């Protein structure tokens, strides 16, 4: 039961962290496009109707932040539960 609660707390922390960091990245891209082009490089796409550039969304960075939040929440819940026993 301890591990189930810890996993659920970790998953909740992962989801919340990924949503917040993704919203922050999107907000940063829309409000500061020149600076976002330097931080998140553009990817060229060509679909035979003309090439266009799309800013690179930092997906793997947000997932790493979410995994870090999962690990911290999981370890915190396990150590807190084992300290009560």
N, C-alpha and C positions, 0 to 999 in steps of 0.2 A: 504494500500500500504506500510505503514511503517513496518508492521509486516511481510509482504511477503519478503521485502528486508532484514529484520533482520534474518528471517529464512534461506534465501538463503546464506547470509554471514556466518551464523552459520554452515550450512551444508558444505560449502566450507572449513571453518576452521576445521571442524571435519575430512573431507576426507584428507586434507593435513597433519594434525597432525597424524592421524592413519598411513598414508603411510610413513611418515618420521620416526615415532617411530618404526614401524615394520621393516623398512630397517635398522635402527640402531641396533635393537635387532638381526636381522639375521647377520649383519656384525660383531657384538660382538661375536655371537656364533661361527662364522667361524674363526675369528682371535684369539680368546682366549678360546679354548674349555675347558681347565681345570678350568678356572674361571667361565665359563658359567655353568658348571656342578654344581658348588656350588650355584650360584644365581638362575638358572632355573633347578630344580631337574629333573632327568630322570624318565620316566615312563616305567615300564616293559610291554612288549607286547608278547603274546604267541599265535602263529597262527598254532600250531601243527607241524610246520616244524622246530621249534627251536625258542627260545626266543631271543628277541633283545631289546635294550634300545633306546628310542627316547627322545631327550631333550624336555622338556616342553616349548612350545612356549607361551610367556606371552600375551595371547590374551585379557584377561579381564583387564590387566593393560593398554594396548594400547587403549582399548575402554573407560576406565575411563579418560585417558588423552584426548582423542578425545571429550568426553562429556564435560569435563571442558573447552576445547577450544570453543565448541559450545555455552556454556552458557556465556562465556566471550564475544564472538563476538556478540551474540544476545543482551545482555544487553548494550554493547557499542553502537551498532547501534540504539537501541531504545532510549537511553538517548541522543545520538547525534542528532537524528531526532526530538525529543521532545524539545530540547533546541533551535532549529531553529524556532519553531512555535511561 
